Amino acid sequence: MFTANCLENNYLKDIILNLKPGESLFMIWIQLWRSLDHYRYDESVWTHNYKPFAFCDDGVCAHAPHCLNERRIPDNLQGKQWFLEGYRYGVLHFQFVNFENLLIKQAWYRCLERVLKKNRSVESINQEYFPSKDESGLATEQSAAFWFERYAFFDPVAPKKQETWRVENVMNWFEKHGLNRFAGLDIWDVQWPFAKWISEGSTFLDTFITQKKYNGYFAILHQTGKTFFYEGFLKTVRNWTQVDVNGEYEILLVEKEILEADITDVTKIIQNNNQLKSVVIQNGVLTGQLKNLCIKNGFYLVPFQEQNASFFIKCV
C-alpha cells in the first residue's frame, strides 16, 4: 500500500503522469516488521530495497511468461529509471506484520515450487526463500504516523487475522503428491494441522505414514496400557506385523532388519540405520540434544500430537 502521504497535493499522481514512455518509477519497499508500529531497518536485504512500482507503456514492452514471482514491470522495458529516494514516501509491505501468516505463506511458496517444478532441488528453493524469515542482525525503526493517517478506510486489525487457505492448499498437496515430494523443504516451523487430517483408515494416513506399503513391520515402545490408533490401522488395514520390543521410546514403522538387531537405544538407531521411518518420543523425554540429533539425521518434526507424543517423520 502506498504511504498515505502520497495523496498530499496529488504528489505521487503527478510524478506518475509525468513519466515518459518507457520510463519507470522506483520507490522504497517498507517492510513493516511483526507489527504496524515498526519497520525493518538494518543491514538485511529488506532495508534500502527499491522496487519499480509504476511505468509508462512504450507500446513495445511486454511481460515475459513467469511461473512464479513475476516482476512488476516488463523485463524489456527501455527508458530511464526514476527513484523516489528515502523513507518519507514509499510502499508499505504487510507480509511480515503477522509472522505466523508469513511462515505459512513462505512455506506455501516453497511447496508450490515443488508442485510446479518437481525437478528443482529443495536446496535451491530453500536458498531462494531463506531471506523471507531470516532475522539475523534484526533492527527496526518506528513507523511514521503519516504513512497511515490519511487512510480512513484502513483497519489495523485486518493484518492480524489468520489466513487458512494456504494451509488447506499445502495439506492437499501433501496428500496428493506424498510427503516425499516436499522432504527437505524448510517448512516445518509451521503448525500443520495433521491431527485434523489423519484419521484411522484415511488415505492421508496411507500417503503420509505408510505410503501404502503392505506386509511391513512395526514396533510400539511405550508405557504399558497406552495405545495409539496406528496399531489397529497397521495390523487390520495394512496387514503389518507387530513386533514386541521393550524400551522407553516409541518407534513406529521400523524395517525388519532393525528389529532383528539388538538395539534398544533410539540414538543408536538414528545414527546407525537409515531405514527408520518414524520416531515418536514420549513427552518429557524429548531433550534438545535428541531433537537436534533427529533433525541432523533427516527427521522432520511433525506438529501432530496424540497422547503427549512428539512425532518425527523421515521420508525414504
Order of alpha helices (4+ residues) and beta strands (2+ residues): alpha-beta-beta-beta-beta-beta-alpha-alpha-beta-alpha-alpha-beta-alpha-beta-beta-alpha-alpha-beta-alpha-beta-beta
